[in-house]
Amino acid sequence: MPQLLLELGMEELPASFVERSFQQLLGEVISRLDEEAISYGVGEAIGTPRRLIIRVENVSDTQPDRTAQVRGPALKAAYAEDGSPTKALEGFCRGQGVSLDSLSKDETYVWATKLTPGKPTIEVLPAVLEEAIRALTFDKSMRWGANRMRFARPIRWILASFGGMHVPFSVETVSSGLKSVGHRFNSPESFEASNWDALVAELRSRQVEPDPEIRRNRILEGAQKMATGTPELTEALVEENVYLTEWPDALEGEFKSEYLSLPEPVLVTAMARHERFFPVRNPAGKITNRFISIRNGGEVSTVSRGNAWVLNARFNDAKFFFDEDSHFSMDDFLARTDRMLFQEKLGSVRKRADRLSSLAGLLSNGNEDAKRAGLYMKADLSTGLVSELASLQGIIGGEYARRAGWSDDIVHAISVQYHPERAENDIARSVIAADQLDKLAGYLGLGLAPSGSSDPYGLRRAATVLIELAWNWPSTQSWLPSFRKALAQFEGIALDCEAAESSLGELFAGRYKALVSDARYDLLEAAMLEQDREELLNPNAVRARLAALQLGAQDPALVQAATRPLNIVAAAKSKGISIGSLNEADLDSASGSDLANAARNLVARSSPEELIEQIRNLVPAINGFFDTTMVMVDDLKVRDARLALLDFVGQKLLLAGDWTKVVIE
């Protein structure tokens, strides 16, 4: 069966777009083949910054014939009193191309079975491929020339073949063909290919390696071979170079050794983050004045000289600011932040420093190192080196704190404030949490919650950091009390505290859904207990309830029993009935007393398994009560006592989550 081949060529995509784009392109094509009922075999997607390539094997030559039931006129309008067809029915038959004899009826309508013959696949593919390309989405897109279509970069060519035949279609002003091009600089001429093997072979002969995994291996092997030392091949930087190049070639370069006096984070950041070079370390693990770059074209000596010149220039600027900063103390830097605005209505960075110090102290039970780290954590924003290399915020503060002789805990806390995953102790976690809580309190209190895809202040990330911090910090309880203290610190600033708390709950709910996207939606909804804000803002409790619900949901009888008390209490409250405290003497029910005693034994256990086992043991008592006892009796004293019992039981059941939201499969 034929092979479908599509190559979409364009100006260089950002590295972070490439893999997601070729995978999405394959998915869009596959989904449209499914819609057209065209069968197919395996699919594959690869790509480079300049091209997205997909193939689908064993694609059917034709669509299958399809039948559909089409509803016609109502019976009353379809036939006259004598049973003869009306003009409405005859018109329907003509429109559908069917005979009167082929019609069927139900109690209300006339139906026609319409046969749609399948089309040759080659006739369907132009629309399939064009729509798939237009459906691609990007974090940022643009228009080019007179075109109205938005795309990540201008499209330059389209190669489309089916069984070796050209599939003709156009996207804006670019028409498909059977031609591709080689490497932009080394082999820019065009060539023709009509199947996957031919395209891949021709590209490789023209210095384009289309397979990302092969490019990755070339980078890893080349870097290790060329380095006079050990190259620091971090996964993220390797990945970026994979999608920055079409024909990667590792080169070793050298910068002036005098710059080795700069702090190591400055050297690594300038090489890795700003220039996409790999640092090289000696056997002792120290940074050397060598680096590995990945060439994508150009003459070797020219590229090497250019890379060294760029890196030396960047290091020269960094050393100037580093030397200038050495004339000032951390107190000097902190004082300068009084002239830096945190937010127009929320005051200066200096005022924020006092709030951060106070919050860090509260979160760390008064630890003095946490307070000091909180006070100085933003001081490096006023340094010259951070003004030159903004990505070193926090890291430079940590280096300058080390230079001042401060404790390792303070240095660590300041250094990792933007990298919570690196926090190694409670002092660092307290400082990081204080930063997020203060930011959330200020912006949410001003009514600046994220909206849609817009989140200019990074509040979703702040909520994510708090959730993940808690998951790695088991002693953490609900963030609500700390958030309220953060709100209270904005003295003299009008904040809407209730709205801020509500917005924080919405933020947390949204982040839970993103962070545990593999969980069943109903179980996560049940675990969050959104009606209880303090529980919603307790990430460890939410995770524990979710784990318990995932176990309990496997037992439909347990779910049904756990739902009954909660539903009856909710129905009573909706009718305006107030629920008081439990008075067993008024129950007038032996099974009610048994249920009360059984519920008292249900407490939050150390594991979800233990909690669910306790609830499972409660099920017979719940069912026994409902089998023998009417709740909504005429005697109000008895009714209220029984409702209070069910409310008591329901509160116990909520230890595992809101069972009323669990869908029984």
ABEGO torsion letter per residue (X at the ends): XBBBBBBBBBBBBBAAAAAAAAAAAAAAAAAAAAAAGBBBBBBBBBEBAABBBBBBBGBBABBBBBBBBBBBBBAAAABBAAGBBBAAAAAAAAAAGBBAAABBBBAABBBBBBBBBBBBAAAAAAAAAAAAAAABBBABBBBBEABABBBABBBABBBBBBGGBBBBBBBEABBBBABBBBBAAABABBBBBABAAAAAAAAAAAGBBABAAAAAAAAAAAAAAABBEBBBBBAAAAAAAAAABABBBBBBBBBBAAAAABBAAAAAAAAAAAAGBBBBBBAAGBBBABBBBBBAEEBAAAAAAAAAAAAAAAAAAAAAAAAAAAABBAAAAAAAAAABBABAAAEBAAAAAAAAAAAAAAAAGGBAAAAAAAAAAAAAAABAAAAABAAABGAAAAAAAAAAGBBAAAAAAAAAAABAAABABAAAAAAAAAAAAAAAAAAAAAGABBBEABBAAGAAAAAAAAAAAAAABAABBBAAAAAAAAAAABBGBBBBAAAAAAAAAAAAAAAAAAABAABBAAAAAAAAGAABAAAAABAAAAAAAAAAAAAAAABAAAAAAAAAAAAAAAAAAAAGBBBBBBBAAAAGBAAAAAAAAAAAABBBBABAAAAAAAAAAAAAAAAAAAAABBABBABAAAAAAAAAAAAAAAAAAAAAEBAAABBBX
